[in-house]
Amino acid sequence: MRPYSLDLRERVAAAVDHHEGSISGIARVFRVSTFFIVRLLQRRRVAGTLAPGPHGAARPWPSGRSTWNASPGWSREQPDATLEQLRRGAASHVA
C-alpha cells in the first residue's frame, strides 16, 4: 500500500491545527483513520516533518541461534531439496 500524499497529510494537519473538528470528525471528512492522524501528528512532533518515513524498514535478524542459522551448511548439502525436505532438515538440526 502506498503512503498518503504529502498534500493530503498537510491538509489533515492544517484541519487539526485550525480546530476544524475532532480527530474522528476530521478523519471522516478526509476518509482516513484516526490512527493515521494520531501517527501523523506524532511524526510531525518527533521528526519535524509530515513526509512519510521509509517504507518496509528491515528488522535485523535476532542474535543468537535460531531455526534458520542453527547449522549454516545443512541446506547447502542439498541445493535442490524441496520445501518439505528443507523444513524437516531445519527441524532436525535445531540444537
N, C-alpha and C positions, 0 to 999 in steps of 0.2 A: 504494500500500500504506500502510495506516495505521500509525502508530508504536505500539509496545507500550505497554500501560497503565502508569501510574506505580506501581500496586500490584505488578505483575509485576517492574518494574525494582527496586523496593525489596526484594522477596523474593529476587531474584537477588543483589543486592548484599549483603544480610544473610547469605545462604548462603556467599558468598565470604569475608565478614568473619569468620564463625564457623568457617571452615575445615571446611566440611561435605563437602569433597571437592576434587578437582582441577577446574580450569576446564572441561575437557572432560566430566567427570562431572556437574558442575552443569548444563552445557549440555544434556546428555541428559535429566536429571531435569525441567528446565523447558521442554524442547523448543524451545530457541533455539540459535543458532550460537555457537561460541566467539568468533568475530569480534564478535558483538553484545556479549558480556560484556566483552571487552577494550576496546571502544569505550565501553561504559557506565562502566567504571571510569576510563577516561581522561577522560570528560566530567565525572565527579564530582571528579576531581583538579584539572582545569583550570578548569572553570566553577563548581564548587561545588554542582552540582545533578544530580539523576538525571532531571529532566524532559527530554523530547525537545526538541531545538532546532527552529528554524524549518524547515519542510519546503520543499524545492524552491527554495532561495535562488537568485535570478537572478544570473548572472555578467554582468559588464559586457561590452559589445562590445569587441573588440580595437581598440586605437588604430591609426591609420594607414588606408591604403586597403585595402579588401577587395573581394571579388567583388560584394558587395551594395551597397556605397556608392561604387563607382568613378565612377559618373555619376548623381548623385541624381535627375535629371529624366527619365532614359530610360524608366522604367516608367510614368511619368505620361502619356507621349505616346500610349500605347495602353492605357487603363484596362481594356478588356475582352479583353486578349490572353490566349491560352491559356497553360498552364504551359510547354508546349514552346516557344512563342514567347518567353516571358519568359526561359527558360533560354538560348535562342540569343542573345537580346538582351543578357543579362548577360555571356555569354562574349565577345561582340563588343565590349563596352565596357570590358573589363579592360585596364588600361594595362600 
